[in-house]
């Protein structure tokens, strides 16, 4: 997972939220704002989210998830800081992310460094873990982020960057350069899919004596 830096709700969403009697209904402006601040990757599994809106008959490409679920916290259903955008939540028939969250709450602190500091990945199979027992339970039992294909995609992403650095002789300047590339949005505002495992790995390499 990545640190998400909230930029503030779009004006159109604020106007809607302040309208008496309204209930949650996603809008293009809301979805686009969430996509932009997340670099068009899923807030939970870091898969790429390819489109910003749906045309008639188009398969669902993204979902807006409420960390405090709408089922349990209707008073927070319009709060921008309670929302993230994520992938459709189904990969090889296995539900994950918002689709597996269902009515349960997610307490993972996606908007500060506490979560990032607790996260580690396996360099053997791409498993994601948190040193915080409650967060680790949510990662595995609520969001199902360690299903087989997600782990495979993460480890293949890591293998790719390791192969690149092998050709560059693991020079620290090159590691720093790659870290900058993987933490930065590209010209279209996008982050690289599964960037969390690469950022964690490169930072660990730079911290080694």
Backbone torsions as a table, in degrees:
resi	resn	phi	psi	omega
1	UNK	NA	161.2	-177.9
2	UNK	-118.4	160.0	172.4
3	UNK	-75.6	125.2	178.9
4	UNK	-101.5	123.9	179.0
5	UNK	-102.2	107.6	-178.7
6	UNK	-66.8	135.8	-177.5
7	UNK	-105.3	-2.5	-176.8
8	UNK	101.3	143.9	-175.1
9	UNK	-69.9	148.1	175.7
10	UNK	-65.0	149.9	-176.4
11	UNK	-58.9	-37.5	-179.0
12	UNK	-65.8	-35.9	178.7
13	UNK	-71.0	-40.0	178.4
14	UNK	-60.5	-42.9	179.6
15	UNK	-62.7	-41.4	178.2
16	UNK	-65.2	-45.8	-177.9
17	UNK	-59.4	-34.5	-177.4
18	UNK	-85.9	-0.6	177.8
19	UNK	-76.8	122.9	-177.6
20	UNK	-56.5	133.5	171.1
21	UNK	85.4	-1.8	-177.2
22	UNK	-76.4	155.6	173.4
23	UNK	-119.6	168.6	-177.3
24	UNK	-60.4	129.3	173.1
25	UNK	-151.6	114.0	-174.5
26	UNK	-63.9	146.4	177.7
27	UNK	-124.7	163.1	177.1
28	UNK	-61.7	-41.2	-179.3
29	UNK	-63.2	-41.0	178.4
30	UNK	-63.2	-49.9	-178.6
31	UNK	-61.8	-44.1	-178.5
32	UNK	-64.4	-36.9	178.4
33	UNK	-65.3	-42.9	179.0
34	UNK	-65.9	-43.0	178.2
35	UNK	-60.0	-44.0	-177.0
36	UNK	-64.0	-43.4	-177.4
37	UNK	-73.4	-19.8	177.5
38	UNK	-97.1	1.9	179.9
39	UNK	67.2	26.3	176.4
40	UNK	63.8	28.9	171.4
41	UNK	-122.8	155.2	-177.6
42	UNK	-61.8	134.9	-179.6
43	UNK	-62.5	-24.9	-175.6
44	UNK	-101.5	-59.9	-173.1
45	UNK	-96.7	-10.7	177.3
46	UNK	73.6	14.4	171.6
47	UNK	-65.6	153.6	176.7
48	UNK	-70.2	138.6	173.6
49	UNK	-106.5	109.6	-165.9
50	UNK	-79.8	-25.8	-174.6
51	UNK	-128.9	161.3	-178.6
52	UNK	-105.8	-12.3	180.0
53	UNK	-152.5	167.2	-178.6
54	UNK	-110.2	133.5	170.9
55	UNK	-93.8	159.9	-179.9
56	UNK	-53.6	129.2	177.9
57	UNK	83.3	-3.7	-178.6
58	UNK	-80.1	141.7	178.1
59	UNK	-65.1	148.4	-178.8
60	UNK	-64.2	129.7	-176.9
61	UNK	-110.9	-18.5	179.4
62	UNK	-152.2	157.8	178.2
63	UNK	-133.5	142.9	174.2
64	UNK	-94.8	118.1	-178.0
65	UNK	-100.7	143.1	174.4
66	UNK	-103.9	121.8	-178.6
67	UNK	-64.0	-48.4	166.8
68	UNK	-87.7	109.7	-168.3
69	UNK	-61.4	148.0	178.8
70	UNK	-63.3	-30.0	-179.7
71	UNK	-64.5	-34.6	-175.7
72	UNK	-103.7	-17.7	-174.1
73	UNK	-137.6	67.3	-179.2
74	UNK	-61.8	-23.6	179.3
75	UNK	-73.3	-10.9	178.0
76	UNK	-112.5	11.0	-173.9
77	UNK	-66.7	-21.0	-178.6
78	UNK	-105.9	-1.0	-176.3
79	UNK	-72.5	120.7	-179.1
80	UNK	-61.7	-37.3	-179.3
81	UNK	-74.8	0.3	175.1
82	UNK	-101.6	4.1	-173.9
83	UNK	-120.2	143.3	169.5
84	UNK	-137.3	162.6	176.9
85	UNK	-107.9	140.8	-177.8
86	UNK	-139.2	175.2	-177.6
87	UNK	-72.1	174.7	-179.2
88	UNK	-60.3	-20.0	174.0
89	UNK	82.9	24.9	177.3
90	UNK	-143.6	122.7	-178.9
91	UNK	-139.1	118.3	-176.4
92	UNK	55.6	35.7	178.2
93	UNK	79.3	3.5	-178.8
94	UNK	-105.2	121.0	-178.7
95	UNK	-74.6	140.1	175.9
96	UNK	-153.4	177.8	179.7
97	UNK	54.6	-135.8	-175.5
98	UNK	-59.2	-35.4	-176.4
99	UNK	-66.2	-34.2	177.3
100	UNK	-88.0	-20.4	178.4
101	UNK	-62.1	-45.0	-179.6
102	UNK	58.8	-135.1	-177.6
103	UNK	-84.5	2.8	-177.1
104	UNK	-80.6	154.9	177.1
105	UNK	-83.8	153.7	171.5
106	UNK	-116.8	120.4	-178.0
107	UNK	-101.1	1.1	178.8
108	UNK	-55.0	125.9	-179.1
109	UNK	-79.7	78.8	-174.4
110	UNK	-68.0	-15.9	-172.1
111	UNK	-105.3	10.3	173.5
112	UNK	-144.7	171.3	-171.1
113	UNK	-77.1	-7.8	-179.5
114	UNK	-56.1	-43.9	-178.6
115	UNK	-65.6	-47.0	-178.3
116	UNK	-59.4	-38.5	-179.5
117	UNK	-69.0	-20.8	-179.4
118	UNK	-92.7	-11.6	-171.9
119	UNK	-87.9	138.1	170.0
120	UNK	-136.7	155.4	177.7
121	UNK	-123.7	151.6	172.6
122	UNK	-82.4	129.9	176.9
123	UNK	-83.2	2.9	179.1
124	UNK	-100.0	-40.9	-176.6
125	UNK	-134.9	3.3	175.9
126	UNK	83.0	9.8	179.3
127	UNK	-63.6	139.6	176.5
128	UNK	-104.1	136.8	-178.9
129	UNK	-137.4	154.0	171.9
130	UNK	-123.0	140.8	177.3
131	UNK	-73.0	-14.1	175.1
132	UNK	-85.6	118.9	-172.9
133	UNK	-59.2	-42.6	-178.6
134	UNK	-66.3	-42.5	179.3
135	UNK	-66.8	-37.8	179.4
136	UNK	-64.4	-36.8	176.5
137	UNK	-63.6	-41.7	178.3
138	UNK	-65.6	-40.5	178.8
139	UNK	-57.9	-41.3	-174.5
140	UNK	-91.6	-44.6	-170.4
141	UNK	-97.3	-23.9	179.5
142	UNK	-98.4	-47.6	-175.6
143	UNK	-99.0	-14.8	176.9
144	UNK	53.8	49.9	-175.7
145	UNK	-83.4	-1.3	178.1
146	UNK	-112.3	31.1	173.2
147	UNK	-70.2	163.8	-167.4
148	UNK	-58.0	-45.8	-174.6
149	UNK	-73.9	-34.8	176.6
150	UNK	-64.5	-43.4	176.4
151	UNK	-61.5	-42.1	179.5
152	UNK	-61.8	-45.1	-179.3
153	UNK	-63.4	-38.7	178.5
154	UNK	-66.3	-45.3	-177.2
155	UNK	-68.7	-34.1	177.2
156	UNK	-66.9	-36.1	175.8
157	UNK	-63.7	-42.3	179.0
158	UNK	-66.5	-42.4	178.1
159	UNK	-58.9	-39.2	180.0
160	UNK	-60.7	-46.2	-178.7
161	UNK	-71.6	-32.6	177.3
162	UNK	-66.0	-38.2	177.6
163	UNK	-64.4	-39.6	177.9
164	UNK	-62.7	-46.7	-177.7
165	UNK	-68.5	-28.2	175.8
166	UNK	-61.7	-41.3	178.6
167	UNK	-69.8	-22.8	179.7
168	UNK	-94.4	9.1	175.9
169	UNK	63.3	22.1	175.5
170	UNK	57.3	31.6	178.5
171	UNK	-66.3	136.1	-174.4
172	UNK	-61.0	-35.8	178.4
173	UNK	-61.8	-37.5	179.3
174	UNK	-72.9	-34.9	176.7
175	UNK	-63.7	-43.9	177.8
176	UNK	-63.0	-38.3	178.8
177	UNK	-64.0	-43.8	179.0
178	UNK	-67.1	-38.0	177.8
179	UNK	-60.9	-42.1	177.7
180	UNK	-61.1	-40.3	180.0
181	UNK	-66.4	-38.6	-176.2
182	UNK	-81.7	-16.5	176.8
183	UNK	-96.8	-6.5	-174.4
184	UNK	-104.6	147.7	171.7
185	UNK	-75.0	145.0	178.2
186	UNK	-80.9	-172.1	-176.1
187	UNK	-62.6	-19.8	179.5
188	UNK	-101.2	9.9	177.4
189	UNK	80.8	15.8	-175.2
190	UNK	-102.8	145.3	169.3
191	UNK	-96.5	157.3	179.0
192	UNK	-74.0	136.3	177.7
193	UNK	-57.1	143.5	178.6
194	UNK	59.1	30.0	-176.6
195	UNK	-66.6	-22.5	-176.5
196	UNK	-57.7	-44.1	-178.2
197	UNK	-67.9	-35.2	179.8
198	UNK	-70.5	-44.3	178.7
199	UNK	-59.9	-46.8	177.8
200	UNK	-57.8	-45.4	-176.6
201	UNK	-67.2	-44.9	-178.0
202	UNK	-67.8	-38.4	177.3
203	UNK	-64.0	-39.2	177.8
204	UNK	-63.8	-40.4	178.2
205	UNK	-63.6	-41.7	-179.0
206	UNK	-69.6	-25.4	-179.9
207	UNK	-83.4	-9.8	177.5
208	UNK	-75.5	142.8	179.9
209	UNK	-66.7	NA	NA
